Amino acid sequence: MASVDNKGDEEEPFVVGAASVDNSETLRNHTKDVHILSSAFLLIFLAYGAAQNLETTLNTKDDMGTISLGILYVSFTFFSLIASMVVRFMGSKNAVLLGTSGYWLFIAANLKPTWYTMVPASLYLGFAASIIWVGQGTYLTSTARSQARDYHLHEGTVIGKFNGEFWGMFASHQFVGNLISLAILRNGAGGTTSGTTLLLTVFLCSMTLGTILMCFLSKRVDRGEEGPKDSSFGLCSSLISLLKSVITPLLDVRMLLIIPLIAYSGLQQAFVWAEFTKEIVSPALGVSGVGGSMAVYGAFDAICSITAGRLTSGMSSITWIVSAGLSLQAGVFLWILKYSSTSGVLGILYPLLMAAMLGIGDGVINTQLSALIGIIFKHDTVSVNSIYLFISSFCCEVLLCKSHCLWISKENFV
């Protein structure tokens, strides 16, 4: 089959040409890297996600848990602006490897939570989280492009499929992590030092295994992550390059049209974590039911991510899939506006059904937005992923801060 012109990637049919023995080895390497990356993120974030859910419960002295998370989110938002420069310099594989260290140190700091351990760990995790997510987006897109180029496949379909697998595996961390927490902290073990120590030790082992897995990723160099080749590249040039990489994508009308979707993605995730669990789930199911509802949310998020990724074929499919997910979540929000808690089976079923519907919408939005960015911005993947991360995290931080301030006001004045 003739080689594929870059300008015609989106029109190329999703078919596999005649592959040589070397090509089939290449195919196995591409899919292997996606499996490794997805599994590693699952192992890391099942530990971090569950620990984050328990942070404000475990570290209540002087409100250390809440303040640590606040420091983490502010640091994460700030470092998102410079994450693209770090990923360009290190390469996407090295960036995700270094990023895992921040999560490991944060969990380790919780074994002996003091201001001297939690504050530095939270600050560093903000930096680590920014580069691991920009590196992940760049690495996954680069892998998909290699797959499409080597086998003359439709690029949009491959990007959608790989993003579907990754986000499906990632979303299941809520389900797996909460089950582990429930199993270890059952019967009130969460209030004992031995119970929390055992849980955090298990989480550290899971993160260590995830980090080891990432070492087996193939090294990739994509046009979107190539750094400067001039050895005289100094601080001034670095700052100019960073500023240019942030501003240039924002001058593209396509990016301006995507920004509202990115902002919504961050807001709807923060709503689930901060408002839905507190205002809908807790009154109906109690605090112990939060883990169960988030497990349902994560399970449907994972299933829908995989399914939506396999349905991606280009711009038209992304449009209708995202529209379906947004419509479903809009229905949940309208339901919540008129919702009043009830007793009996329906009182238990309704919050779980809402969690499932919100999870489906989140799975669609994450998968399709990542695929859309990979399809449209082929030549500057790193910078666009950095902007995506900054906008999403900033919107998430705004809603979380608002929720926390309202909670403080209620505690002090009600």
C-alpha positions in Angstrom: 0.0 0.0 0.0 1.3 3.5 -0.8 2.5 5.6 2.0 0.0 7.9 3.6 0.2 11.7 3.1 0.0 13.6 6.5 -2.7 15.8 5.1 -4.9 12.9 4.3 -4.6 11.0 7.6 -8.2 11.5 8.5 -9.6 10.2 5.2 -7.5 7.0 5.2 -9.8 3.9 5.7 -9.4 1.8 8.8 -7.8 -1.2 7.1 -4.6 -3.1 7.6 -2.4 -3.5 4.6 0.0 -6.3 4.0 2.4 -6.4 6.8 5.8 -7.9 6.8 7.3 -9.8 9.7 9.0 -6.7 10.9 5.8 -4.7 10.8 3.9 -7.3 12.9 6.7 -6.9 15.5 6.1 -3.1 15.4 2.4 -3.6 15.9 3.0 -5.7 19.0 5.3 -3.1 20.4 2.8 -0.3 19.9 -0.1 -2.1 21.6 2.2 -3.4 24.3 3.2 0.1 25.2 -0.5 1.1 25.5 -1.1 -1.9 27.8 1.9 -1.1 30.0 1.0 2.6 30.2 -2.6 1.9 31.1 -1.8 -0.8 33.7 0.9 1.4 35.3 -1.5 4.3 35.7 -4.1 2.0 37.2 -1.7 0.7 39.8 -0.5 4.2 40.7 -3.9 6.0 40.8 -5.9 3.2 42.5 -3.5 4.0 45.4 -3.5 7.8 45.1 -7.2 8.2 44.4 -8.2 6.1 47.5 -5.7 7.9 49.7 -6.9 11.3 48.5 -10.5 10.4 49.3 -9.3 9.6 52.9 -6.9 12.5 53.3 -9.2 14.9 55.1 -10.4 12.0 57.3 -6.9 10.6 58.3 -5.2 14.0 58.9 -7.7 16.0 60.9 -5.3 17.7 63.2 -5.1 21.4 62.5 -7.0 20.6 59.2 -3.7 19.3 57.8 -5.4 17.0 55.3 -7.5 19.8 53.7 -4.6 22.3 53.6 -2.3 19.7 52.1 -4.8 19.1 49.3 -5.2 22.9 48.8 -1.4 23.3 48.4 -1.3 20.3 46.0 -4.0 21.7 43.7 -2.5 25.2 43.6 1.0 23.8 42.9 -0.5 21.5 40.2 -2.3 24.4 38.5 0.9 26.6 38.5 3.3 23.9 37.2 0.9 23.0 34.4 2.1 26.2 32.7 5.7 25.0 32.5 5.0 21.3 32.2 5.3 21.4 28.4 8.9 22.7 28.6 9.9 20.0 31.1 8.4 17.2 28.9 10.1 18.6 25.8 13.4 18.6 27.6 13.1 15.1 29.2 10.9 13.3 26.7 7.5 11.9 27.4 8.7 8.5 28.8 11.1 10.1 31.3 8.5 12.6 32.3 5.9 10.0 33.3 8.6 8.0 35.1 9.7 11.1 37.1 6.0 12.0 37.7 5.4 8.7 39.6 7.9 9.8 42.3 5.6 12.6 43.4 2.7 10.2 44.1 5.0 7.8 45.9 6.4 10.5 48.2 2.9 11.8 49.0 1.7 8.4 50.1 4.9 7.9 52.1 4.5 11.3 53.8 1.1 10.1 55.1 2.8 7.4 57.1 4.2 10.1 59.3 2.0 13.1 58.6 3.5 16.4 59.9 3.7 19.8 58.4 7.4 19.1 57.6 6.4 16.1 55.5 3.0 16.9 54.1 3.7 20.4 52.8 6.9 19.6 50.8 5.3 16.4 49.5 2.2 18.3 48.3 4.2 20.9 46.6 6.4 18.3 44.8 3.3 16.3 43.8 1.8 19.3 42.1 4.9 19.5 39.9 5.0 15.7 39.4 1.3 15.5 38.5 1.6 18.2 35.9 4.5 16.5 34.0 3.1 13.0 34.3 -0.2 14.1 32.7 1.3 16.1 29.9 3.8 13.3 29.3 1.0 10.7 29.2 -1.0 12.6 26.6 2.0 13.2 24.4 3.2 9.5 24.7 -0.2 8.0 24.0 -0.7 10.2 20.9 2.8 9.5 19.6 2.1 5.8 20.0 -1.2 6.0 18.2 0.4 7.9 15.3 3.2 5.3 15.0 0.6 2.6 14.8 -1.4 4.4 12.1 1.7 5.4 10.1 3.2 1.9 10.2 0.0 0.1 9.2 -1.7 2.8 7.1 -4.6 2.9 9.5 -7.1 5.8 10.0 -5.3 8.0 12.5 -8.5 9.1 14.3 -9.6 5.6 14.8 -6.3 4.5 16.3 -6.1 7.5 18.6 -9.7 6.9 19.8 -9.0 3.2 20.4 -5.8 3.8 22.4 -7.4 6.6 24.4 -10.4 4.4 25.1 -8.2 1.7 26.5 -6.2 4.1 28.6 -9.1 6.0 30.1 -11.1 2.8 30.6 -8.2 1.4 32.7 -7.6 4.7 34.5 -11.3 5.2 35.4 -11.4 1.7 37.0 -9.0 3.0 39.7 -11.9 4.4 41.6 -13.5 1.0 41.7 -10.4 -1.0 42.6 -8.9 1.5 45.1 -12.2 2.0 47.0 -12.6 -1.8 47.3 -9.1 -2.2 48.7 -9.8 0.6 51.2 -13.1 -1.0 52.2 -11.4 -4.4 52.7 -8.5 -3.2 54.8 -10.4 -0.5 56.9 -13.5 -2.5 57.5 -14.9 -2.8 61.1 -13.5 0.5 62.1 -9.8 -0.3 61.3 -9.5 3.1 59.7 -9.3 4.7 63.2 -6.3 2.7 64.2 -2.7 3.3 63.4 -2.1 -0.3 62.3 -5.1 -0.2 59.9 -4.0 3.0 58.1 -0.3 1.9 58.1 -1.2 -1.4 56.4 -3.4 0.4 53.8 -0.7 3.0 53.0 1.9 0.2 52.8 -0.2 -1.7 50.3 -0.6 1.5 48.3 3.1 2.1 48.2 3.7 -1.4 46.9 1.1 -0.8 44.2 2.8 2.4 43.2 6.2 0.8 43.1 4.9 -1.9 40.8 3.4 0.7 38.5 6.7 2.6 38.4 8.6 -0.6 37.5 6.1 -1.3 34.7 6.8 2.1 33.2 10.4 1.3 32.9 9.5 -1.2 30.1 7.9 1.5 27.9 9.6 2.1 24.6 11.2 5.4 24.1 9.4 7.6 21.6 10.2 10.9 19.9 7.3 12.7 18.4 7.4 15.9 16.4 5.3 17.5 19.0 7.8 16.9 21.8 11.1 17.6 20.1 13.1 20.1 22.2 15.7 22.6 21.1 18.7 21.2 19.5 21.0 24.2 20.0 23.4 23.8 22.9 23.3 27.5 23.6 19.6 27.4 24.4 19.6 29.6 27.5 17.1 30.7 30.1 15.9 33.7 28.1 15.3 31.5 25.0 13.6 28.9 27.2 11.2 31.5 28.6 10.4 32.9 25.2 9.8 29.4 23.8 7.6 28.6 26.8 5.5 31.8 26.3 5.2 31.1 22.5 4.1 27.5 23.1 1.3 28.7 25.4 0.1 31.7 23.3 0.3 30.1 19.8 -2.3 27.4 20.3 -4.6 30.0 21.9 -4.6 31.9 18.6 -6.1 28.9 16.9 -9.8 29.2 16.6 -10.2 25.4 17.0 -8.5 25.6 20.4 -10.8 28.5 21.4 -13.8 26.3 20.5 -12.5 23.4 22.5 -11.7 25.4 25.7 -15.3 25.5 26.9 -15.4 21.7 26.7 -12.1 21.5 28.6 -13.4 23.8 31.3 -16.6 21.8 31.6 -14.6 18.6 32.0 -12.8 20.0 35.0 -15.9 21.5 36.5 -18.0 18.3 36.2 -15.3 16.2 37.8 -15.0 18.6 40.7 -18.7 18.6 41.1 -18.7 14.8 41.5 -15.9 14.9 44.1 -17.0 17.9 46.1 -20.7 18.4 45.7 -22.4 15.2 44.6 -20.8 13.0 47.2 -21.5 15.6 50.0 -25.0 16.8 49.1 -26.6 13.7 47.4 -24.8 10.6 48.4 -23.9 11.2 52.1 -27.5 12.2 53.2 -28.9 9.2 51.4 -26.3 6.5 52.0 -24.2 7.9 54.8 -20.4 8.5 54.8 -19.7 4.8 54.3 -21.8 4.9 51.1 -19.5 7.4 49.4 -17.0 4.7 48.6 -19.7 2.5 47.1 -21.1 5.3 44.9 -17.7 6.3 43.7 -17.0 2.6 42.8 -20.2 2.6 40.7 -19.1 5.9 39.1 -15.6 4.5 38.3 -17.0 1.2 36.9 -19.4 2.9 34.4 -16.7 5.5 33.6 -14.3 2.7 32.7 -16.8 0.7 30.6 -17.9 3.8 28.7 -14.4 5.0 28.1 -13.4 1.7 26.4 -16.7 1.7 24.4 -16.5 5.3 23.3 -12.8 4.9 22.3 -13.7 2.0 19.9 -16.4 4.1 18.3 -14.1 7.0 17.4 -13.5 7.3 13.7 -13.0 11.1 13.2 -14.5 14.5 13.9 -18.1 13.5 13.1 -18.1 10.6 15.5 -16.5 12.6 18.3 -19.2 15.3 17.9 -22.1 12.9 18.3 -20.5 10.9 21.1 -19.6 14.0 23.1 -23.1 15.4 22.5 -24.6 12.2 23.9 -22.4 12.3 27.0 -23.2 16.0 27.6 -27.0 15.3 27.2 -26.9 12.5 29.7 -25.1 14.6 32.3 -27.4 17.5 31.6 -30.3 15.2 32.5 -28.6 14.3 35.8 -28.1 17.9 36.7 -31.8 18.7 36.0 -32.8 15.7 38.0 -30.6 16.9 40.9 -32.3 20.4 40.8 -35.6 18.7 41.6 -34.3 15.8 43.7 -35.3 15.2 47.2 -34.1 12.3 49.2 -36.5 9.4 49.8 -36.5 6.3 52.0 -36.4 2.7 51.2 -34.9 1.0 48.1 -35.4 4.0 45.8 -33.5 6.2 48.3 -30.5 3.9 47.8 -31.0 3.3 44.1 -31.3 6.9 42.9 -27.8 8.2 44.1 -26.2 5.1 42.6 -28.1 5.6 39.3 -26.9 9.2 39.2 -23.4 8.1 39.9 -23.5 5.7 37.0 -24.9 8.3 34.6 -22.3 10.8 35.6 -19.6 8.2 35.2 -20.8 7.5 31.6 -20.6 11.1 30.7 -17.1 11.5 32.2 -15.8 8.5 30.3 -17.1 9.9 27.0 -15.8 13.4 27.6 -12.3 12.4 28.7 -11.8 9.9 25.9 -13.1 12.0 23.1 -11.4 15.3 24.2 -8.0 13.5 24.3 -8.7 12.0 20.9 -9.8 15.3 19.4 -6.7 17.1 20.6 -4.5 14.3 19.2 -6.3 14.5 15.8 -6.3 18.3 15.4 -3.0 19.4 16.9 -0.6 17.0 15.4 2.5 19.3 15.4 2.3 20.7 19.0 0.9 17.9 21.2 2.9 18.8 24.3 1.9 22.5 24.4 -1.8 21.7 23.8 -1.8 19.0 26.4 -0.3 21.4 28.9 -3.0 24.0 28.1 -5.6 21.3 28.5 -4.3 20.4 31.8 -4.0 23.9 33.1 -7.6 24.9 32.1 -9.1 21.7 33.5 -7.2 21.8 36.8 -7.9 25.5 37.2 -11.6 25.1 36.8 -11.5 22.0 39.1 -9.6 24.0 41.7 -12.1 26.9 41.6 -15.1 24.7 42.3 -13.2 22.7 45.0 -12.2 26.0 46.7 -15.7 27.3 46.5 -17.1 24.1 48.0 -14.5 24.2 50.8 -15.2 27.9 51.7 -18.9 27.2 51.8 -18.2 24.3 54.1 -16.1 26.4 56.4 -18.8 29.1 56.5 -21.4 26.5 57.4 -19.2 25.1 60.2 -18.5 28.5 61.7 -21.9 30.3 61.4 -24.6 27.6 61.3 
